[in-house]
Amino acid sequence: MKKLITGLLLGAASLAHAGDLSVSGFATVAAGKAFDGDQGKWNAFDCPCNIANYEHGAVYDKNRVSLAEESLAGLQLKYKFSDTVSATAQVVSRASEKMKGEIDWAYLSWDITPDTTLQAGRRRLPIYAFSDSVYIGYTLPWIRVPQDIYGWEIGAYNGANISHRKTVGDWVVLGNVFAGQEVSKGNPEMERIYYDARVDDAWKRILGAYLDVSNDFMGMRLIYMQNSIDLTSFPADPADAEEIRGLRQKIMGVSASVDYNNFLLRAEANQFRRPAQDYKASSWTATVGYKIGDFTPLVGYSRYKEKLTAGYTDLQLDSTRFAALRWDFRKNMDLKIQFDSVIDRSHVAFSGSSKLVSVALDAVF
């Protein structure tokens, strides 16, 4: 389906009149170094290690400065067939994937009414507050979204969604229902971070909904999603292979954002359930910042915690304290510096505790 939708979008763009086609882009050049943490070998990494991006298996390691973990560039194309029908595609190239282009978005939109929109194709999974802009660094107060909460290996889906918007006084209320699936062959997160071997991962029968409520200075989101998981691992020793079929999962979340005068607040919390594995986990994050001219200093905290149960004892437990400074030194560009301190108290061998210092230049065009 992904190839079909992409082909339709590219075909439409090639036939489009210039006035019907809009093009925009974004880029991040980021460098970081993990240090002062647990030493030793973890999977293919030489620690101290810091996980910069779970979804794409990007890890700072080897006690060296790296530009390869978070630098990226993206291009978005939107073609309007009419006032009510359009096609959108977004391609992102990441240094961690050797700049190979990946399709984040490829969907068709139909405005059934001025307030109701139907979309079909490929979209980001809306399980996070920043799902749509997670890789557009310029839109974020931090260098990266807090990884203790933005950690799932599947970040997009192929399917359909319908949304309805209503204005109530000073508030805008938007509801969305979505459904679909995603199949990831050789999933980078599962391979590099969890299995140290190839893993084919599929989230099927995805069904979810979210509710956004916002006004001029604050916004809130409630999200619920359920799906089934099919997973197959391919370790060096076939006897160690793992095969999962039809594992049910539920994700529930709430988030809030406030931009009032010079203050900013970002907060988010999720709950995760896989009853057949007796798996229960929670994550949350909060950030507070204050804008001073072109500068925005901020501090925050995030945590991911799995609950010890009778059937689930191999726990992952980690938390991060972070501080950052953003400088909007020119239009559509920013420069950021960030310090992260990660504490890993997992009951299994994991990335370990570490510190990370990173800088990033973001731009949109």
N, C-alpha and C positions, 0 to 999 in steps of 0.2 A: 504493500500500500504506500509505503514511504516513497519508493521509486516512481510510482504512478502519479502521486500528488506533486512530487518535485518536477516531473516531466511536464505536467500540465501548467505549473507555475512558470517554468522557464519558457515553455512554448508561448504562453500568454505574453510574457515580457518581451520576447523576440518580435511579436507582432504588434506590440503596444505603440501607440503614439506617445512621443516624449511627454506631452502634457498629462497623460494618464498614468505615468510611471514615476514614482518617487523613490529615491535611493538615499539611504543614510548609513552611517557606520560608527564603529566604536573601536577603541584599542586600549590596551594596558601593557605597559612595560614594567615588570616587577622583578625585583631582586631581593633575595633573602638568605639568611644563614641561621641554621640551628646550632646551638652550642650549650655548654654547661648542663648536660643532662646525663641520662643513663647511657653507658658505653656498651658496645658489643654489636653482634650481628642480629638483625631481625629481618626475616625473609630475605629479600635481595638487597637490603639496605644496611649501611654501616652507620650506626648511631653514635652520637645523639641524633634523633629523628624528630621531625615535626610534620604532621599531616596538613598540608596546605589546601588540599582539595580531595575529599573522599571519592566523589563521583568519578573522577578521572585518575585516581590513584597517584596523585602528585605529592611527593614527599621530599622535604629538604633533609639532606643527610651528608655524610662524609666530612662534616665540619668545614664546609666550604661555601662560598657565595655562589648562588645559582640564579640564572635568569630563565631557566627552562621550566620551572614548575607552574608559574601563574601568568606569564606573558601570553597575550592572545590578541587577535584582531577579528572583528566581525562585520558583516555587511547585511543590511536588511533592505529588501525590495518589496514595494507594495504597488500593485496595479489595480486600478479601478475600472471595472467593466461598465459600471453605471453608478448612479448615486446610492444604490443599495447593495451591490455585489462587488466584492474585491477579492484579490488573492495576495497573500503575504508569505514571504520566505525569508529566513534568517540563517546564514551560514557562519560558523565560527571556526577559526583555525587556532589551535593551541600549541604552544611550544612543547608542552609535555607529550603531545601526540605527533611531534615532528612536523607541525603546521599543516597536518592533514585536515581538510575541510570537513566539518560535521554539520549536518542539518539539525538545528534546534527547533525551528519552526518551518512549517510548510502547510498552509491551510487556506481554505476558502471561507469567506464570510458572506452571509446574507442577512441584511437588516430587514426582518419580516415586518416590523413596525419601527418607528423612531426609537422605541425603548426596548425592543426585543431582537436579539441577534442569535443566529444559528451558525456554528462553525464546524467544519469537518476537515480532518487532516491530522497534522502533527503539531503538538503544542507541548509546552512545559507542564509538568504535573503541578497543579496549584496547591500543593500541600504545605508550602511555606509562604510567609509574607512577601518575600522577595523572589518568588519563583520565576517571574517573567524577566526580572532584571538582574538575576544572580551573577551574570558574567559581564554586565555593563558597569564597570568599576566607577565611572563618573557619577552614577546615580546612587552610590552607596556611601555612607559616612566612613566605613572602614576600608581597608585594603581588600579584605575578603569577608564574606558573610561568616558568622561564627560556626565553625565546623562541628562543634559538639551537637548542634541541632540540625545543620544542613548536611547530614551524613549518609543519606540513602544512596544506594548504587544505581537506582533507576530515577532519572530526572525528567523524563518526557514520556508521552504516550501518543499512540495513533488511534484516533477515534473521532468522537463528536462531542460538542457541548452546546448548551443553549443558556443564554443569560437574559435577565430582565432587569431593567433599571427603573427606579421610581424616585422622585424628589418629594420629600416630606419636610416642608418648612426650609430650614437651612441645611438639612441633611440629605445626602444621596444614599439610597439603599440599592444594592445590587446583589441579586441571587444568581447562582450558576450551578447547573447540574452537568456532570461530565461522565463519559464512559469510554472504554477502549482497552488497549493492551500495549505492551512493549516487550520485544524480544531482543536480548543483548547477547550476541555471540562473542565470547572472549571478553567478558565484562572486566574493565580495567580495575575497578575498585576491588572486586572479589578476588581477582588474580593477584594483584600487587600487595593488598593490605591484609586480606583474610586467609587466602588459601595457598599463596605462593605456587600456584598452578593455574592452568586455564580453567575458567568456569563459564558455562553457558547459563544465563539467568533470564527468566521470563516472568513478568507480572501480567497475569491474565485476569479476565473478568473484572477489570477495574470499574468501580462505580462509586461516585462521590458527589459531594455538593459543598459549596461554601457560600457564606453570606458576608458581604462587605458593607460597612456603615461608615460614612465619612462626612466631615464638614470642612470648613476652611482651614482648620488647624489641627485636626486629629482624625484618625481612622482606626477601625477595628475589623478583625476578620475572625470568623468561626469556620472550621473546616472538618469534614468527616469523609473518610475514604475507606473502602474495603476492596480486597482483591485476593487472588490466589497466586501462589508462587510455584514455578517449576524450576529446578536447579540441578545441574549435573556438573561435577568436577572431574578433571582429567589429570590426576597426580602422576608422578613418575612410576609409582607402584600402583597398578590397577586395583590391588586389594584394598587400598585406602580411598578408593573413589566413593563419592557421596552422590546419591540421587534422591531428589525430593520431588514429589508430584502432588499438586493440589493443596499445598499448605495455605491455610486461610490466615489473613492478616487484616488488622484494623488499625487505622491511624486517625487520631483526633487532635485538633490543635486550636489555639487561640493566639491572636497577636494584636498589638496596639502600637500606634505611632503618634507622637505629638510634636508639632513644630509651633511653639508659642513664643512670640517675641524672638529673643535670641536663644531660647532653650530648645533642645531636641531630646526626645525619649524614644527608644526602640525597645520593645519587649515582645517575647514570643515563647510559647510553651507547647509541647507535644506529648501525647501518650501513644504507646505502641503495644499491640497485643497480638500474640500468635498462640492461641489456646492449645493446639495440639503439641506444642513444644513447652508449654507452661512458661512461655516467655512474656515478661512484662517489663517495659522500659519507659523512662521518661526523660525529657530534656527541656531545658529552658535557658533563656539568655535575656540580659537587660543591659542597655547602654544609655548613658547620660552624657550630653555634650552641651557646649555653650559657644555660640558664634561671636567672635570678636573681630569685626572688620572682615578681612578676607580669610581669617584663620578660624578653624573650629577644632579645639581640643576636646577629647572625649575619653571616657573610661568605661569599662564594661566587664561582665562576667558571663560565662556559659558553663553548662554542665550536662553530661550524659550519664545516666545511671540505670543499670539493669538490676532487677529485683531478684534476690535469692529466693528460689522456690524449691519444692521437693524434686521437681524434674529439671530444674535449670540452675546449674552451679558454676558454669564457666563464664563468669561475669566480666563485662567490660565496664570500667568505671573511670571516667576522666573529667577534668574540669580545666578551664582556661580563664586566666585574668589577663586583660589587655588594656593598653592605653595607646591612643593614636592622635595624630595632629594632621589636619587637612588644610592645605593652602590653595585657595582658588586664585591663582596668580594671573590668569587671563581667561577670557570668555571660552567656555566649553572645554577647559582643561583644568586639572588639579594635580597637585603633588602631595603625596601622603607619606608619613613615616609611622611605623607601628611596632610596638613591643608586645610580645605574647609570652606568658609563662604557663606551661601546661603541666598539670599534675596527673600522672597515670597511676591509679591504684587497682588496676584490673587484676582478676584472679587467674588470668592466663597470660602467657607471653605476648606482649603487645608492644606498641611503639616506644613506651617508656616516657618518663618525665623529661622535659627540655625547655629551653628558652629559644625564642625566635625574634630576630630583628629584621625588618623588611621595609623597603621603600618602593613606591609605585608612582608612575606617571600615567594618568588617565586622560582620555580625550574622546569626544563625540564630534561627529561631523556629518 
